[in-house]
Amino acid sequence: MKEQIKNEIWEWTKAIALALILAFIVRHFVFATSIVEGTSMEPTLEDGERVLYNKMVYLVGEPDRGDIVIIQRPTKNYVKRVVGLPGDKVEVREHTLYVNDKKVDQEYLNQEAIKETGNFSPVTIPKDKYFVMGDNRDISKDSRTGLGFISHDEIIGRSELIISPFDEWSWTR
């Protein structure tokens, strides 16, 4: 009887240890969470929402136009949308975003955000850099205003899911 209890305790200990190791690996190498600070990504993401982001996706691939990414800077992390890829020409004319002289349909923005997008002259994105903007264009600190071009190694993940508050669970794409 003692041997059976001892074996059962050992099996439970191994199962719990394995679960903790897997949780550690997933948390540190696959998925993590970030809290949205401020209103620069409204209406897509709101201040205080917690998002789950994929840390592995850009180890095997590159960011795509439209991805919501987590950018790591020394003082804080930023959540922004990729609008320009390496080599692209990006500009805003009459409140409309153009990439490589083609109008970009921004279905994720409401009309107010589009009207608040200020004009800026064309810029060509350097090799290995990305151009990001917040969805709340009027107040966003992004590639136009303060962040500059973003290096691939500064992008630590792609936002996948709003996980908090619980009544707002949704995909961020």
Residue frames as a rotation matrix with the C-alpha (Angstrom) as fourth column:
MET 1
0.566 0.824 0.000 0.00
0.824 -0.566 0.000 0.00
0.000 0.000 -1.000 0.00
LYS 2
0.457 -0.479 -0.750 2.79
0.130 -0.798 0.589 2.45
-0.880 -0.366 -0.302 0.90
GLU 3
-0.605 -0.728 0.323 4.56
0.383 0.089 0.919 1.63
-0.698 0.680 0.225 -2.35
GLN 4
-0.131 0.669 0.732 1.38
0.984 -0.002 0.178 2.37
0.120 0.744 -0.658 -4.35
ILE 5
0.823 0.404 -0.400 0.95
0.493 -0.857 0.148 5.76
-0.283 -0.318 -0.905 -2.63
LYS 6
0.057 -0.909 -0.413 4.63
0.091 -0.407 0.909 6.53
-0.994 -0.089 0.059 -3.14
ASN 7
-0.633 -0.252 0.732 4.32
0.694 0.236 0.681 5.69
-0.345 0.938 0.026 -6.88
GLU 8
0.330 0.847 0.416 1.21
0.930 -0.367 0.007 7.82
0.159 0.385 -0.909 -7.22
ILE 9
0.715 -0.153 -0.682 2.90
0.218 -0.878 0.426 10.78
-0.664 -0.454 -0.594 -5.52
TRP 10
-0.381 -0.924 0.024 5.89
0.222 -0.066 0.973 10.35
-0.898 0.376 0.231 -7.84
GLU 11
-0.399 0.306 0.864 3.64
0.917 0.153 0.369 10.28
-0.019 0.940 -0.341 -10.94
TRP 12
0.724 0.688 -0.048 1.80
0.690 -0.723 0.034 13.43
-0.011 -0.058 -0.998 -9.80
THR 13
0.382 -0.679 -0.627 5.12
0.117 -0.638 0.761 15.17
-0.917 -0.364 -0.164 -9.08
LYS 14
-0.633 -0.617 0.467 6.40
0.506 0.125 0.853 14.35
-0.585 0.777 0.233 -12.59
ALA 15
-0.014 0.724 0.689 3.14
0.982 -0.120 0.145 15.56
0.187 0.679 -0.710 -14.19
ILE 16
0.844 0.309 -0.438 3.19
0.438 -0.869 0.230 18.83
-0.309 -0.386 -0.869 -12.26
ALA 17
-0.005 -0.933 -0.361 6.89
0.134 -0.358 0.924 19.40
-0.991 -0.044 0.127 -13.01
LEU 18
-0.599 -0.171 0.783 6.29
0.756 0.202 0.622 18.75
-0.264 0.964 0.008 -16.71
ALA 19
0.432 0.839 0.332 3.33
0.885 -0.465 0.024 21.15
0.174 0.283 -0.943 -16.72
LEU 20
0.717 -0.220 -0.662 5.41
0.205 -0.841 0.501 23.86
-0.667 -0.495 -0.558 -15.06
ILE 21
-0.411 -0.908 0.081 8.29
0.284 -0.042 0.958 23.38
-0.867 0.416 0.275 -17.51
LEU 22
-0.369 0.352 0.860 5.91
0.928 0.083 0.364 23.54
0.057 0.932 -0.357 -20.48
ALA 23
0.740 0.656 -0.149 4.23
0.670 -0.739 0.076 26.66
-0.060 -0.156 -0.986 -19.06
PHE 24
0.299 -0.727 -0.618 7.64
0.121 -0.613 0.781 28.29
-0.946 -0.309 -0.095 -18.62
ILE 25
-0.647 -0.565 0.512 8.66
0.528 0.151 0.835 27.45
-0.550 0.811 0.201 -22.21
VAL 26
0.014 0.745 0.667 5.38
0.972 -0.166 0.164 28.70
0.233 0.646 -0.727 -23.67
ARG 27
0.797 0.353 -0.490 5.42
0.522 -0.811 0.265 31.88
-0.304 -0.467 -0.830 -21.57
HIS 28
0.286 -0.786 -0.548 9.02
-0.056 -0.584 0.810 32.81
-0.957 -0.201 -0.211 -22.33
PHE 29
-0.712 -0.698 0.078 9.46
-0.007 0.118 0.993 31.58
-0.703 0.706 -0.089 -25.89
VAL 30
-0.668 0.509 0.543 6.08
0.741 0.386 0.550 31.27
0.070 0.770 -0.635 -27.61
PHE 31
0.197 0.812 0.550 3.37
0.526 -0.561 0.639 33.58
0.827 0.163 -0.538 -26.18
ALA 32
-0.761 -0.311 -0.570 3.39
0.648 -0.415 -0.638 36.49
-0.038 -0.855 0.517 -23.76
THR 33
0.398 0.916 0.046 1.04
0.914 -0.400 0.068 39.26
0.081 0.015 -0.997 -22.74
SER 34
-0.823 -0.550 0.142 1.27
0.538 -0.835 -0.116 43.02
0.183 -0.019 0.983 -22.97
ILE 35
0.058 0.832 -0.551 -0.96
0.802 -0.367 -0.471 45.77
-0.594 -0.415 -0.689 -21.62
VAL 36
-0.031 0.040 0.999 -2.05
0.802 -0.596 0.049 48.51
0.597 0.802 -0.014 -24.02
GLU 37
-0.218 -0.111 -0.970 -1.09
0.771 -0.629 -0.102 51.87
-0.598 -0.770 0.223 -22.54
GLY 38
-0.678 0.000 -0.735 -2.85
-0.215 -0.956 0.198 54.93
-0.703 0.293 0.648 -23.90
THR 39
0.325 0.941 0.092 -5.27
0.014 0.093 -0.996 55.50
-0.946 0.325 0.016 -26.74
SER 40
-0.297 -0.540 -0.788 -2.95
-0.718 -0.417 0.557 55.44
-0.629 0.731 -0.264 -29.75
MET 41
-0.997 -0.075 -0.004 -4.42
-0.061 0.770 0.636 52.17
-0.045 0.634 -0.772 -31.09
GLU 42
-0.251 0.968 0.021 -8.11
0.184 0.069 -0.980 53.06
-0.950 -0.242 -0.195 -30.70
PRO 43
0.206 0.871 0.446 -10.54
-0.976 0.147 0.164 51.96
0.077 -0.469 0.880 -32.02
THR 44
0.196 -0.144 -0.970 -8.80
-0.341 0.917 -0.205 48.57
0.919 0.371 0.131 -32.45
LEU 45
-0.126 -0.315 -0.941 -7.24
0.791 0.540 -0.286 48.36
0.598 -0.781 0.181 -28.99
GLU 46
0.632 0.449 0.632 -8.22
-0.023 -0.804 0.595 50.38
0.775 -0.390 -0.497 -25.93
ASP 47
-0.246 -0.722 0.646 -6.22
-0.674 -0.351 -0.649 51.64
0.696 -0.596 -0.401 -22.97
GLY 48
-0.194 0.075 0.978 -5.81
-0.932 0.297 -0.207 48.94
-0.306 -0.952 0.013 -20.32
GLU 49
0.855 0.477 -0.203 -6.60
-0.518 0.805 -0.289 45.95
0.025 0.352 0.936 -22.54
ARG 50
-0.061 -0.847 0.528 -4.27
-0.557 0.468 0.686 42.99
-0.828 -0.252 -0.500 -22.21
VAL 51
0.655 0.218 -0.724 -3.23
-0.750 0.301 -0.588 41.33
0.090 0.929 0.360 -25.46
LEU 52
0.497 -0.494 0.713 -1.67
0.105 0.850 0.516 37.93
-0.862 -0.182 0.474 -26.05
TYR 53
0.594 -0.318 -0.739 1.17
-0.789 -0.406 -0.461 38.14
-0.154 0.857 -0.492 -28.53
ASN 54
0.958 -0.226 0.178 3.02
0.269 0.922 -0.278 35.53
-0.101 0.314 0.944 -30.53
LYS 55
0.507 -0.841 -0.189 6.78
-0.515 -0.471 0.716 35.67
-0.691 -0.266 -0.672 -29.93
MET 56
-0.127 -0.586 0.801 7.71
0.258 0.760 0.597 32.92
-0.958 0.282 0.055 -32.43
VAL 57
0.706 0.604 0.370 6.01
0.444 0.031 -0.896 34.20
-0.552 0.796 -0.246 -35.57
TYR 58
0.912 -0.351 -0.214 8.84
-0.408 -0.707 -0.578 36.54
0.051 0.614 -0.788 -36.64
LEU 59
0.036 -0.900 0.435 11.60
-0.536 0.350 0.768 34.06
-0.843 -0.261 -0.470 -35.90
VAL 60
-0.374 -0.104 0.922 10.41
0.508 0.809 0.297 32.12
-0.776 0.579 -0.250 -38.95
GLY 61
0.146 0.495 0.856 8.77
0.978 -0.204 -0.049 34.91
0.151 0.844 -0.514 -40.97
GLU 62
-0.889 -0.421 0.181 8.57
0.417 -0.907 -0.061 38.62
0.190 0.021 0.982 -41.54
PRO 63
-0.438 0.756 -0.485 5.96
0.214 -0.436 -0.874 41.15
-0.873 -0.487 0.029 -40.43
ASP 64
-0.442 0.413 0.796 3.19
0.884 0.050 0.465 41.78
0.153 0.909 -0.387 -42.96
ARG 65
-0.875 0.256 0.412 1.46
-0.192 -0.963 0.190 45.03
0.445 0.087 0.891 -43.72
GLY 66
0.113 0.984 0.139 -1.47
-0.478 -0.069 0.876 45.33
0.871 -0.165 0.463 -41.30
ASP 67
0.036 -0.153 -0.987 0.07
0.664 0.742 -0.091 43.25
0.747 -0.653 0.129 -38.50
ILE 68
0.758 0.103 0.645 -0.31
-0.420 -0.679 0.602 44.69
0.500 -0.727 -0.471 -35.02
VAL 69
0.218 -0.821 -0.528 3.13
0.424 0.567 -0.706 44.31
0.879 -0.070 0.472 -33.49
ILE 70
0.946 -0.108 -0.305 4.79
0.264 -0.285 0.921 44.73
-0.186 -0.952 -0.242 -30.12
ILE 71
0.447 -0.811 0.376 7.88
0.155 -0.344 -0.926 46.94
0.881 0.473 -0.028 -30.37
GLN 72
0.687 -0.282 -0.670 10.47
0.721 0.150 0.676 46.76
-0.090 -0.947 0.307 -27.63
ARG 73
0.348 -0.585 0.733 12.35
-0.001 -0.782 -0.624 49.94
0.938 0.216 -0.272 -26.80
PRO 74
-0.597 -0.717 -0.360 14.62
0.325 0.194 -0.926 50.49
0.734 -0.670 0.117 -23.78
THR 75
-0.916 0.197 0.349 12.10
-0.394 -0.600 -0.696 52.58
0.073 -0.775 0.627 -21.84
LYS 76
-0.182 0.904 0.388 8.84
-0.489 0.259 -0.833 50.85
-0.853 -0.341 0.395 -22.80
ASN 77
-0.747 0.071 0.661 7.05
0.519 0.683 0.514 48.62
-0.414 0.727 -0.547 -25.28
TYR 78
-0.522 0.587 -0.619 4.74
-0.680 -0.724 -0.114 50.00
-0.515 0.361 0.778 -27.98
VAL 79
-0.268 0.540 0.798 1.80
0.570 0.757 -0.321 48.40
-0.777 0.368 -0.510 -29.76
LYS 80
-0.223 0.117 -0.968 1.49
-0.610 -0.791 0.045 49.65
-0.760 0.600 0.248 -33.38
ARG 81
0.701 0.499 0.509 0.32
0.147 0.597 -0.789 48.57
-0.698 0.628 0.345 -36.82
VAL 82
-0.484 -0.852 0.199 2.81
0.333 0.031 0.942 47.83
-0.810 0.522 0.269 -39.61
VAL 83
0.645 0.704 -0.296 1.91
-0.005 -0.383 -0.924 49.99
-0.764 0.597 -0.244 -42.63
GLY 84
0.726 -0.439 -0.529 5.17
-0.667 -0.262 -0.697 49.89
0.167 0.859 -0.483 -44.57
LEU 85
0.852 -0.445 0.276 7.69
0.353 0.877 0.325 47.15
-0.387 -0.180 0.904 -45.33
PRO 86
-0.076 -0.961 -0.267 11.37
0.179 -0.276 0.944 47.47
-0.981 0.024 0.193 -46.27
GLY 87
-0.836 -0.364 0.410 11.71
0.466 -0.079 0.881 49.32
-0.288 0.928 0.236 -49.59
ASP 88
0.103 0.955 0.280 8.13
0.994 -0.110 0.011 50.68
0.041 0.277 -0.960 -49.59
LYS 89
-0.879 -0.163 0.447 7.33
0.171 -0.985 -0.024 54.33
0.444 0.056 0.894 -50.20
VAL 90
-0.158 0.813 -0.560 4.82
0.987 0.152 -0.058 55.60
0.037 -0.562 -0.826 -47.62
GLU 91
-0.973 -0.079 0.215 2.93
0.068 -0.996 -0.057 58.90
0.218 -0.041 0.975 -47.56
VAL 92
-0.199 0.951 -0.238 -0.35
0.854 0.049 -0.518 60.46
-0.481 -0.306 -0.822 -46.49
ARG 93
-0.984 0.028 0.174 -2.12
0.078 -0.814 0.575 62.86
0.158 0.580 0.799 -48.86
GLU 94
-0.404 0.887 0.225 -5.46
-0.692 -0.457 0.559 64.43
0.599 0.071 0.798 -48.04
HIS 95
-0.049 0.315 0.948 -5.83
-0.950 0.278 -0.141 62.14
-0.308 -0.908 0.285 -45.01
THR 96
0.923 0.363 -0.124 -5.34
-0.383 0.848 -0.367 59.02
-0.029 0.387 0.922 -47.14
LEU 97
0.169 -0.874 0.456 -2.51
-0.405 0.361 0.840 56.52
-0.899 -0.327 -0.293 -46.67
TYR 98
0.850 -0.040 -0.525 -0.61
-0.497 0.267 -0.826 55.55
0.173 0.963 0.207 -49.82
VAL 99
0.225 -0.808 0.544 1.98
-0.231 0.498 0.836 52.78
-0.947 -0.313 -0.075 -50.02
ASN 100
-0.655 -0.581 0.483 3.96
0.383 0.295 0.875 52.63
-0.651 0.758 0.029 -53.25
ASP 101
-0.902 0.295 -0.316 1.53
-0.421 -0.766 0.485 55.20
-0.100 0.571 0.815 -54.74
LYS 102
-0.483 0.786 -0.385 -1.47
0.202 0.529 0.824 52.93
0.852 0.320 -0.414 -54.11
LYS 103
-0.124 0.561 0.818 -4.29
-0.837 -0.502 0.217 53.94
0.532 -0.659 0.532 -51.78
VAL 104
-0.907 -0.204 -0.368 -4.47
0.030 0.842 -0.539 51.62
0.420 -0.500 -0.757 -48.76
ASP 105
0.163 0.986 0.029 -7.91
-0.229 0.009 0.973 50.47
0.960 -0.166 0.227 -47.63
GLN 106
-0.870 -0.478 0.122 -7.85
-0.178 0.073 -0.981 50.80
0.460 -0.875 -0.149 -43.85
GLU 107
-0.004 0.969 -0.248 -11.06
-0.024 0.248 0.968 49.01
1.000 0.010 0.023 -42.85
TYR 108
-0.090 -0.108 -0.990 -9.82
0.908 0.400 -0.126 48.84
0.410 -0.910 0.062 -39.26
LEU 109
-0.936 -0.249 -0.248 -10.08
0.329 -0.871 -0.365 52.64
-0.125 -0.424 0.897 -38.94
ASN 110
0.159 0.981 -0.107 -13.24
0.853 -0.191 -0.485 54.62
-0.497 -0.015 -0.868 -38.40
GLN 111
0.439 0.085 0.895 -13.91
0.747 -0.587 -0.311 57.75
0.499 0.805 -0.321 -40.46
GLU 112
0.995 -0.074 0.063 -12.88
-0.097 -0.807 0.583 60.04
0.008 -0.586 -0.810 -37.60
ALA 113
0.405 -0.901 0.155 -9.43
0.220 0.261 0.940 58.42
-0.888 -0.346 0.304 -37.41
ILE 114
0.062 -0.352 0.934 -9.00
0.991 0.136 -0.014 58.74
-0.122 0.926 0.357 -41.17
LYS 115
0.731 0.286 0.620 -9.92
0.417 -0.906 -0.074 62.44
0.540 0.312 -0.781 -41.05
GLU 116
0.927 -0.373 0.036 -7.37
-0.239 -0.514 0.824 62.97
-0.289 -0.772 -0.566 -38.27
THR 117
0.393 -0.826 0.404 -4.50
0.775 0.534 0.338 61.43
-0.495 0.180 0.850 -40.24
GLY 118
0.566 -0.248 -0.786 -2.24
-0.264 -0.958 0.112 64.35
-0.781 0.144 -0.608 -41.02
ASN 119
0.966 -0.245 -0.081 -0.44
-0.041 0.164 -0.986 64.62
0.255 0.955 0.149 -44.33
PHE 120
0.388 -0.922 -0.015 3.24
-0.284 -0.136 0.949 63.78
-0.877 -0.364 -0.315 -44.55
SER 121
0.309 -0.366 -0.878 5.65
-0.947 -0.199 -0.251 63.69
-0.082 0.909 -0.408 -47.47
PRO 122
0.884 0.041 -0.465 6.74
-0.191 0.940 -0.282 60.43
0.426 0.338 0.839 -49.06
VAL 123
0.121 -0.871 0.477 9.43
-0.931 0.067 0.359 58.44
-0.345 -0.487 -0.802 -47.28
THR 124
0.409 -0.097 -0.908 11.17
-0.475 0.827 -0.302 55.34
0.779 0.554 0.292 -48.53
ILE 125
0.852 -0.014 0.523 11.67
-0.479 0.383 0.790 52.71
-0.211 -0.924 0.320 -45.86
PRO 126
-0.068 -0.973 -0.218 15.27
-0.995 0.083 -0.059 51.50
0.076 0.213 -0.974 -45.59
LYS 127
-0.002 -0.077 -0.997 16.28
-0.268 0.961 -0.074 47.87
0.963 0.267 -0.023 -45.92
ASP 128
-0.467 -0.146 -0.872 15.52
0.593 0.680 -0.432 45.81
0.656 -0.719 -0.231 -42.78
LYS 129
-0.971 0.209 -0.114 13.24
-0.055 -0.662 -0.747 48.54
-0.232 -0.719 0.655 -41.38
TYR 130
-0.358 0.927 0.113 9.46
0.895 0.306 0.325 48.90
0.267 0.217 -0.939 -40.97
PHE 131
-0.851 0.232 0.471 7.08
-0.244 -0.969 0.036 51.85
0.465 -0.084 0.881 -40.81
VAL 132
-0.520 0.666 -0.535 4.41
0.826 0.552 -0.116 51.67
0.218 -0.502 -0.837 -38.10
MET 133
-0.667 0.410 0.622 1.45
-0.361 -0.908 0.212 53.82
0.652 -0.083 0.754 -37.16
GLY 134
-0.857 0.514 0.031 -1.11
0.145 0.300 -0.943 53.80
-0.494 -0.803 -0.332 -34.41
ASP 135
-0.438 0.775 0.456 -4.77
0.869 0.235 0.435 53.50
0.230 0.587 -0.776 -35.42
ASN 136
0.684 0.558 -0.470 -5.60
0.662 -0.745 0.078 56.72
-0.306 -0.365 -0.879 -33.54
ARG 137
0.212 -0.721 0.660 -3.50
0.910 -0.100 -0.402 58.71
0.356 0.686 0.635 -35.99
ASP 138
0.608 0.102 0.787 -3.96
0.057 -0.995 0.085 62.16
0.792 -0.007 -0.611 -34.47
ILE 139
0.722 -0.265 0.639 -2.26
-0.688 -0.372 0.624 61.34
0.072 -0.890 -0.451 -31.17
SER 140
0.955 -0.291 0.064 -0.09
0.280 0.950 0.139 58.31
-0.101 -0.114 0.988 -31.94
LYS 141
0.255 -0.959 -0.128 3.65
-0.806 -0.283 0.520 58.33
-0.535 -0.029 -0.845 -31.34
ASP 142
0.759 0.056 0.649 4.79
0.241 0.902 -0.359 56.20
-0.605 0.429 0.670 -34.27
SER 143
0.000 -0.827 0.562 7.19
0.938 0.195 0.287 56.17
-0.347 0.527 0.776 -37.24
ARG 144
0.316 0.185 0.930 5.96
0.637 -0.768 -0.064 59.63
0.703 0.613 -0.361 -38.24
THR 145
0.462 0.047 0.886 6.41
-0.412 -0.873 0.261 61.20
0.785 -0.486 -0.384 -34.83
GLY 146
0.403 -0.368 0.838 9.14
-0.915 -0.158 0.370 60.00
-0.004 -0.916 -0.401 -32.53
LEU 147
0.622 -0.170 0.764 9.65
-0.154 0.930 0.333 56.27
-0.768 -0.325 0.552 -33.07
GLY 148
-0.153 -0.676 -0.721 11.18
-0.907 -0.195 0.374 56.48
-0.394 0.711 -0.583 -36.54
PHE 149
0.194 0.133 -0.972 11.77
-0.690 0.723 -0.039 53.40
0.697 0.678 0.232 -38.61
ILE 150
0.549 0.108 0.829 11.54
-0.744 0.516 0.425 50.12
-0.382 -0.849 0.364 -36.67
SER 151
-0.474 -0.780 -0.407 14.23
-0.861 0.507 0.032 47.42
0.181 0.366 -0.913 -36.92
HIS 152
0.159 0.506 -0.848 13.21
-0.337 0.835 0.436 43.78
0.928 0.216 0.303 -37.24
ASP 153
-0.470 -0.420 -0.776 14.94
0.494 0.603 -0.626 42.97
0.731 -0.678 -0.076 -33.95
GLU 154
-0.931 0.220 0.291 12.82
-0.361 -0.664 -0.655 45.58
0.049 -0.715 0.697 -32.12
ILE 155
0.038 0.976 -0.215 9.64
-0.884 0.133 0.447 43.73
0.465 0.173 0.868 -33.11
ILE 156
-0.790 -0.428 0.438 9.19
-0.608 0.638 -0.473 41.11
-0.077 -0.640 -0.765 -30.41
GLY 157
-0.760 0.530 0.375 5.83
0.430 0.844 -0.320 39.69
-0.486 -0.082 -0.870 -31.46
ARG 158
-0.776 0.618 0.130 2.50
-0.142 -0.372 0.917 39.95
0.615 0.693 0.376 -33.24
SER 159
-0.657 0.635 0.407 -0.65
-0.624 -0.155 -0.766 40.69
-0.423 -0.757 0.498 -31.28
GLU 160
-0.922 0.290 -0.256 -3.11
0.075 0.782 0.619 37.83
0.380 0.551 -0.743 -31.64
LEU 161
-0.062 0.912 -0.405 -5.88
0.643 0.347 0.683 38.11
0.763 -0.219 -0.608 -29.06
ILE 162
-0.335 0.101 0.937 -7.40
-0.642 -0.752 -0.149 40.56
0.689 -0.652 0.317 -26.59
ILE 163
-0.372 0.136 -0.918 -7.63
0.420 0.907 -0.036 38.54
0.828 -0.399 -0.394 -23.36
SER 164
-0.232 0.320 -0.919 -8.63
0.940 -0.167 -0.296 41.15
-0.248 -0.933 -0.262 -20.82
PRO 165
-0.448 0.556 0.700 -11.11
-0.769 0.160 -0.619 42.47
-0.456 -0.816 0.355 -19.93
PHE 166
-0.769 0.063 0.636 -12.83
0.119 0.992 0.046 39.11
-0.628 0.111 -0.770 -20.33
ASP 167
0.263 0.958 0.112 -15.95
0.376 0.006 -0.927 40.53
-0.889 0.286 -0.359 -21.98
GLU 168
0.573 -0.118 -0.811 -13.78
-0.642 -0.681 -0.354 41.93
-0.510 0.723 -0.465 -24.80
TRP 169
-0.189 -0.665 0.722 -12.07
0.060 0.726 0.685 38.70
-0.980 0.173 -0.097 -25.91
SER 170
0.910 0.412 -0.044 -11.43
-0.043 -0.011 -0.999 38.98
-0.412 0.911 0.007 -29.66
TRP 171
0.226 -0.823 0.521 -8.78
0.944 0.318 0.093 38.48
-0.242 0.471 0.849 -32.31
THR 172
0.204 -0.233 -0.951 -6.72
0.151 -0.952 0.265 41.58
-0.967 -0.198 -0.159 -33.02
ARG 173
-0.766 -0.524 0.372 -6.38
0.415 0.040 0.909 41.04
-0.491 0.851 0.187 -36.75
